[in-house]
């Protein structure tokens, strides 16, 4: 993929992501690895996300570098009032969905960003 094609691909992902998230008020993210916040930033979602959930002990209680979003334990997801959880740890999306099937059945929407943004 050429650089120009890649740029256009990212723009398309951003448009789709923003269109999908437009109807949600309380958005959180799942996965605080460096690609997660970077993906949120590049897709224009960084300022929409209120909390990020992760299980890495060195990240808990810390904040993302550029937007200072606080990182919580994934078990706290049940306690937070939210209507959309954006999965930034896309390599583990199936595992994350399976782990949170109860929340999914209760009406919490999960969104994956890669390979293309969509609601699960």
C-alpha positions, -999 to 999 in steps of 0.1 A, spaced: 0 0 0 14 34 -10 16 62 15 -12 82 -2 -34 51 -2 -27 46 35 -36 82 43 -69 79 24 -76 46 42 -71 63 76 -93 92 66 -121 67 56 -117 48 89 -119 82 108 -151 92 89 -167 59 96 -157 59 133 -170 94 139 -203 86 122 -208 55 143 -199 72 176 -220 102 169 -251 87 186 -233 77 218 -229 99 248 -208 79 272 -178 62 254 -150 42 270 -122 22 255 -108 -12 262 -70 -16 258 -43 9 268 -14 -5 249 4 22 229 -15 14 197 -49 19 215 -46 56 224 -27 62 191 -56 47 172 -81 68 192 -61 99 184 -58 92 147 -95 83 143 -107 115 161 -121 96 191 -96 106 217 -116 135 231 -148 114 232 -134 86 254 -139 92 291 -120 61 305 -98 33 293 -98 -2 307 -68 -25 308 -55 -52 331 -17 -44 329 -7 -36 365 18 -10 355 -9 10 336 -37 10 362 -43 43 378 -21 60 352 -32 83 323 -27 82 285 1 104 272 -16 130 251 -51 132 264 -47 122 300 -75 96 300 -74 76 332 -68 38 330 -90 15 351 -91 -23 357 -113 -41 332 -134 -55 360 -145 -18 367 -162 -17 333 -193 -32 350 -194 -3 375 -192 26 349 -223 39 332 -215 38 295 -233 29 263 -203 22 240 -170 5 246 -144 9 218 -120 -20 216 -86 -7 208 -69 -40 216 -82 -53 183 -60 -84 183 -79 -95 213 -114 -84 203 -129 -119 203 -115 -127 237 -127 -93 251 -162 -98 237 -163 -133 252 -151 -120 285 -178 -93 285 -208 -112 270 -229 -104 300 -225 -66 294 -232 -71 257 -265 -89 266 -274 -61 289 -272 -36 260 -236 -23 261 -224 -18 225 -189 -28 217 -171 -13 187 -140 -26 169 -119 -1 150 -98 -25 129 -98 -37 101 -129 -15 98 -150 3 124 -182 -15 133 -205 -22 162 -206 -58 175 
